[in-house]
Amino acid sequence: MSSPSPSPSPCSSSRSSQRYRIGYALSPKKVQSFIQNSLVNEAKQRGIDLIKIDPTKPLTQQGPFDCVIHKLYGSDWNNQLLQLSLRHPNVVVIDSPESIERLHNRISMLDVVTGLKSPQGNQKFGVPNQRVLDESENLMDSIEEVGLKFPLIAKPVTADGSAMSHEMSLVFNEDGLKKLKTPIVMQEFVYHGGVVFKVYVVGEHVKCVKRRSLQDKCEVGLNCGAGDKGLMSFSQISNLVAKNEGKGCTSEMDKLVEEAEMPPLEFVMELAKGLREAMGLRLFNFDLIRDSRDGNRYFVIDINYFPGYAKMPHYESVLVDFFCDLVEEKRRKENQEVRWGEIEEKNRLCE
């Protein structure tokens, strides 16, 4: 399921000989997964050259760039982006470090969801009940105080893409709770039929795909390998799903995904737009689950900046369309500056 295709951008015209340069600053692992030959070639056909940025060299000494996309962190890199914007204000930077930073905390990332306007139609959305547990707290007393019920998902507070930030646990009882290290985010598990909807946002382009998730019987502690430990640790939901494939559940899980009805397109588009505008981000995805007890109720359980777009069907055409949108945005900025300059010059002559 995807959003309707917008009108072709000027860079899609084969008659234009002008080429545009989009710089990318990504980790080696991200370059390998995202900058594939299929993406590079499609971009070239549309008049766009993807240029690798060397983060060890001053950004202002590289280029020139029409746009910059990035997924690097740290004060030095943030300062480089600032200097680029000061010297070349027309260069479009996707996205601002300040806006990205919000997604590095699993509490603040979902706070934005609760502030969104309710969509039209019958669908409702929200976030699961959750609470940050600190070192000084008695964990069992704390979850009872806020009304959290087992099973729970324990997640690190920090979500910066590191291996440690992906270490999570399914907690089934008090024994499992005692094994956790704080501070940690405890999120109540929502029964959702073993299917998660991954919604990819690329500017105004939106694609929603179905993926396998934890089955309900796993949510209550059955067939998860938890034994009498009271919890099951894993890194990313997909890894725990894969771990249980050898237990005869693969065909059953695939059937659940195949038969799952997609959320209404208008609802997904409206939710994606609300998140995009509220966060000030244009490259992200969010995980959406549907409450098994109420088919019109959905929960946003995670938001990720600059996700693995190569897993999205036809990601090349979607990203190149987005690049063309960025080029058009830069051209509008430049044209506006020219118009303002002409007005100022006319006013000066009339004095």
Secondary structure, DSSP 4 states (H G I P E B T S, - for coil): -BPPPPPPPGGG-TT----EEEEEE--HHHHHHHS-HHHHHHHHHTTEEEEE--TTS-GGGS---SEEEE---SHHHHHHHHHHHHH-TTSEEES-HHHHHGGGBTTHHHHHHHTSPPPSSS-EEE---EEEEPTTS-HHHHHHHTT--SSEEEE-SB-SSSTGGGEEEEE-SHHHHTTPPSSEEEEEPPP-TTEEEEEEEETTEEEEEEEE---HHHHTTTTSS-TTSSEEEEESHHHHHHHTGGGTTHHHHHHHHHHPPPPPHHHHHHHHHHHHHHHT-SEEEEEEEE-TT-TTEEEEEEEEES--GGGSTTHHHHHHHHHHHHHHHHHHHHHHHHHHHHHHHHHHHH-
